[in-house]
């Protein structure tokens, strides 16, 4: 008869459960997989499947006891590390959402909003368009595979029980400024063109005060804004690649991966 001790059972359970918490935290917070469009049960199935695949290649994990306080601290550590990795990717996607909001306001479409099915909030239509565009580009360029690679390597670079460093939190906070800068960089040509259009309307109003600028300027600004947005889409790939590379490189640095 096979006799198993409590330590052996705890070690086997920990070798699966502790990585599962980190993987599940990443899938719950990262873009695409962490949205409300994907049911929580499906995300949990994905987390279990990924954990089953990566566990045989992970370094040895510490022995734990199910009811010890140290085990709860290890679980909290894995959840925090996974949430940090997922939220770092959310910042990259939010740069495109902010860019869409800025363009929508400048071209007079700030009032045209719709419910974002991924997050359950109202966003500008242009922002939702940018969100769908960056999602398709991210999947087409296998960005999700890079995320899973970094996640697997993080168990070696950030081992279970290795402790949390405060600089991880400060790095995430410092990344907020990068989001706004990236959003402005994406829409700078469109903002400049729309600014020239608004200046032209101001000169027209000054030269011909009897001209009703509201009845002419608003629809014309809207049409020109759509045209400028359509022209700027031709260079969206060249704008996406450096930002995506920088975001994924920062993800590797956050996880101390190669």
C-alpha positions as CSV (number, residue, x, y, z in Angstrom):
1,X,0.0,0.0,0.0
2,X,1.3,3.4,-1.0
3,X,1.8,5.7,2.0
4,X,2.0,9.4,1.5
5,X,3.0,11.9,4.2
6,X,1.6,15.3,4.7
7,X,4.8,16.9,3.5
8,X,4.7,14.9,0.2
9,X,1.1,15.8,-0.4
10,X,1.7,19.5,0.4
11,X,4.7,19.6,-1.9
12,X,2.7,18.1,-4.8
13,X,-0.2,20.4,-4.3
14,X,2.1,23.4,-4.0
15,X,3.9,22.5,-7.2
16,X,0.7,23.0,-9.0
17,X,-1.4,25.4,-7.0
18,X,1.2,28.2,-6.4
19,X,2.0,28.5,-10.2
20,X,-1.7,28.4,-10.9
21,X,-2.3,31.5,-8.8
22,X,0.3,33.5,-10.7
23,X,-0.9,32.3,-14.1
24,X,-4.6,33.0,-13.2
25,X,-3.7,36.5,-12.0
26,X,-2.1,37.3,-15.3
27,X,-5.0,36.0,-17.3
28,X,-7.5,37.9,-15.1
29,X,-5.7,41.2,-15.5
30,X,-4.0,41.2,-19.0
31,X,-5.8,42.6,-22.0
32,X,-7.8,40.4,-24.4
33,X,-8.0,37.4,-22.0
34,X,-8.8,39.6,-18.9
35,X,-11.8,41.3,-20.4
36,X,-15.5,40.6,-19.5
37,X,-16.0,39.2,-23.0
38,X,-14.2,36.0,-21.9
39,X,-16.2,34.3,-19.1
40,X,-14.3,33.8,-15.8
41,X,-14.8,30.0,-16.1
42,X,-13.1,30.0,-19.5
43,X,-10.2,32.0,-18.1
44,X,-9.8,29.6,-15.3
45,X,-9.7,26.7,-17.7
46,X,-7.0,28.4,-19.7
47,X,-5.1,29.0,-16.4
48,X,-5.3,25.3,-15.5
49,X,-4.2,24.2,-18.9
50,X,-1.3,26.6,-19.1
51,X,-0.2,25.5,-15.5
52,X,-0.3,21.8,-16.4
53,X,1.9,22.5,-19.4
54,X,4.6,24.6,-17.7
55,X,4.8,22.9,-14.3
56,X,7.1,20.1,-15.4
57,X,9.7,22.6,-16.5
58,X,9.6,24.8,-13.4
59,X,12.4,25.0,-10.8
60,X,11.8,23.2,-7.5
61,X,9.2,25.0,-5.3
62,X,9.3,25.3,-1.5
63,X,7.5,22.9,0.7
64,X,4.3,24.3,2.1
65,X,1.6,23.3,4.5
66,X,-2.0,24.1,3.5
67,X,-3.0,25.8,6.7
68,X,0.1,27.8,7.5
69,X,0.2,31.5,7.3
70,X,3.4,31.3,5.2
71,X,1.3,29.5,2.5
72,X,-1.2,32.4,2.4
73,X,1.7,34.8,2.0
74,X,3.1,32.8,-0.9
75,X,-0.3,32.8,-2.6
76,X,-0.6,36.6,-2.1
77,X,2.9,37.0,-3.6
78,X,2.0,35.0,-6.7
79,X,-1.3,37.0,-7.2
80,X,0.5,40.3,-6.9
81,X,3.3,39.3,-9.3
82,X,0.8,38.0,-11.9
83,X,-1.4,41.2,-11.5
84,X,1.6,43.4,-12.0
85,X,2.5,41.6,-15.2
86,X,-1.0,41.8,-16.5
87,X,-1.5,45.5,-15.6
88,X,1.7,46.4,-17.3
89,X,0.2,45.2,-20.6
90,X,-3.0,47.0,-19.8
91,X,-1.0,50.3,-19.8
92,X,0.1,49.6,-23.3
93,X,-3.5,49.1,-24.6
94,X,-4.7,52.1,-22.7
95,X,-2.3,54.3,-24.6
96,X,-4.4,53.6,-27.8
97,X,-7.6,54.2,-25.9
98,X,-6.4,57.6,-24.7
99,X,-5.2,58.4,-28.3
100,X,-8.7,57.6,-29.6
101,X,-10.3,59.8,-27.0
102,X,-8.0,62.8,-27.8
103,X,-8.7,62.5,-31.6
104,X,-12.4,62.2,-30.9
105,X,-12.5,65.3,-28.9
106,X,-10.4,67.3,-31.4
107,X,-12.6,66.3,-34.4
108,X,-15.9,66.9,-32.6
109,X,-16.9,63.2,-32.0
110,X,-16.4,63.3,-28.2
111,X,-20.2,62.9,-27.9
112,X,-20.3,59.8,-30.1
113,X,-19.7,57.1,-27.4
114,X,-20.6,53.5,-27.1
115,X,-20.5,50.9,-24.4
116,X,-17.1,49.0,-24.4
117,X,-18.1,45.3,-24.1
118,X,-14.7,44.5,-22.8
119,X,-14.7,46.8,-19.9
120,X,-18.3,47.7,-19.5
121,X,-17.9,51.5,-19.7
122,X,-18.8,54.1,-22.2
123,X,-15.9,55.2,-24.5
124,X,-15.6,57.2,-27.6
125,X,-16.2,55.4,-30.9
126,X,-12.7,56.3,-32.1
127,X,-11.2,54.9,-28.9
128,X,-13.1,51.6,-29.3
129,X,-11.9,51.4,-32.9
130,X,-8.3,51.9,-31.7
131,X,-8.8,49.2,-29.1
132,X,-10.0,46.6,-31.6
133,X,-7.2,47.6,-34.0
134,X,-4.4,47.1,-31.4
135,X,-6.0,43.9,-30.2
136,X,-5.9,42.4,-33.8
137,X,-2.3,43.7,-34.2
138,X,-1.2,42.2,-30.9
139,X,-2.6,38.8,-31.7
140,X,-1.4,38.8,-35.3
141,X,2.2,39.5,-34.2
142,X,2.1,36.8,-31.5
143,X,2.3,39.2,-28.7
144,X,0.3,36.8,-26.5
145,X,2.9,34.1,-27.0
146,X,5.6,36.5,-25.8
147,X,3.6,37.2,-22.7
148,X,3.3,33.5,-22.0
149,X,7.0,33.1,-22.5
150,X,7.8,35.8,-20.1
151,X,5.3,34.4,-17.6
152,X,7.0,31.0,-17.7
153,X,10.5,32.5,-17.4
154,X,9.3,34.6,-14.4
155,X,9.2,31.5,-12.2
156,X,13.0,31.3,-12.6
157,X,13.8,35.0,-12.4
158,X,11.1,35.7,-9.7
159,X,11.0,32.4,-7.9
160,X,8.2,31.4,-5.6
161,X,9.1,32.6,-2.1
162,X,11.7,35.0,-3.4
163,X,9.9,38.0,-2.0
164,X,8.5,41.2,-3.6
165,X,10.6,44.2,-4.5
166,X,9.2,47.6,-3.9
167,X,10.6,48.8,-7.2
168,X,8.1,46.7,-9.1
169,X,5.3,49.0,-7.8
170,X,7.3,52.1,-8.5
171,X,8.1,51.0,-12.0
172,X,4.4,50.5,-12.7
173,X,3.5,53.9,-11.3
174,X,6.3,55.5,-13.3
175,X,4.9,53.9,-16.4
176,X,1.8,56.1,-16.2
177,X,3.6,59.0,-17.8
178,X,4.7,56.7,-20.7
179,X,1.1,56.0,-21.5
180,X,0.2,59.6,-22.0
181,X,3.4,60.3,-24.0
182,X,2.7,57.3,-26.2
183,X,-0.9,58.4,-26.8
184,X,0.2,61.9,-27.8
185,X,2.8,60.5,-30.1
186,X,0.2,58.4,-31.8
187,X,-2.2,61.2,-32.5
188,X,0.3,64.1,-32.9
189,X,-0.1,64.3,-36.7
190,X,-3.9,64.3,-36.5
191,X,-3.9,66.9,-33.7
192,X,-1.6,69.2,-35.7
193,X,-3.8,68.9,-38.9
194,X,-7.0,69.6,-36.9
195,X,-5.4,72.5,-35.2
196,X,-4.5,74.0,-38.6
197,X,-8.2,73.5,-39.7
198,X,-9.5,75.2,-36.6
199,X,-7.1,78.1,-37.1
200,X,-8.3,78.4,-40.7
201,X,-11.9,78.6,-39.4
202,X,-10.9,81.3,-36.9
203,X,-9.4,83.4,-39.7
204,X,-12.6,82.9,-41.8
205,X,-14.7,84.0,-38.9
206,X,-12.6,87.1,-38.4
207,X,-12.6,88.0,-42.1
208,X,-16.4,87.4,-42.5
209,X,-18.2,87.8,-39.2
210,X,-21.6,87.2,-40.9
211,X,-20.5,83.6,-41.6
212,X,-22.1,81.1,-39.3
213,X,-19.1,79.2,-38.2
214,X,-21.1,76.7,-36.1
215,X,-23.3,75.5,-38.9
216,X,-20.3,75.2,-41.3
217,X,-17.3,74.5,-39.1
218,X,-18.6,71.6,-37.1
219,X,-19.6,69.3,-40.0
220,X,-16.5,70.3,-42.0
221,X,-14.2,69.6,-39.0
222,X,-15.9,66.2,-38.6
223,X,-15.4,65.3,-42.3
224,X,-11.8,66.5,-42.3
225,X,-11.2,64.7,-39.1
226,X,-12.4,61.4,-40.5
227,X,-10.3,62.0,-43.6
228,X,-7.2,62.7,-41.5
229,X,-7.8,59.7,-39.4
230,X,-8.1,57.5,-42.5
231,X,-4.8,58.9,-43.9
232,X,-3.0,58.3,-40.6
233,X,-4.1,54.7,-40.5
234,X,-1.6,54.1,-43.4
235,X,1.2,54.5,-40.9
236,X,-0.3,52.8,-37.9
237,X,1.9,49.7,-38.2
238,X,5.1,51.8,-38.0
239,X,3.7,53.5,-34.9
240,X,2.5,50.3,-33.3
241,X,5.8,48.3,-33.6
242,X,8.1,50.5,-31.5
243,X,5.5,51.0,-28.8
244,X,4.7,47.2,-28.7
245,X,8.4,46.4,-28.6
246,X,9.0,48.9,-25.8
247,X,6.0,47.6,-23.8
248,X,7.1,43.9,-24.1
249,X,10.7,44.8,-23.3
250,X,9.5,46.6,-20.2
251,X,7.5,43.5,-19.3
252,X,10.7,41.4,-19.6
253,X,12.5,43.9,-17.4
254,X,9.7,43.8,-14.9
255,X,9.9,40.0,-14.7
256,X,13.8,40.2,-15.0
257,X,13.5,37.9,-18.0
258,X,16.1,37.7,-20.8
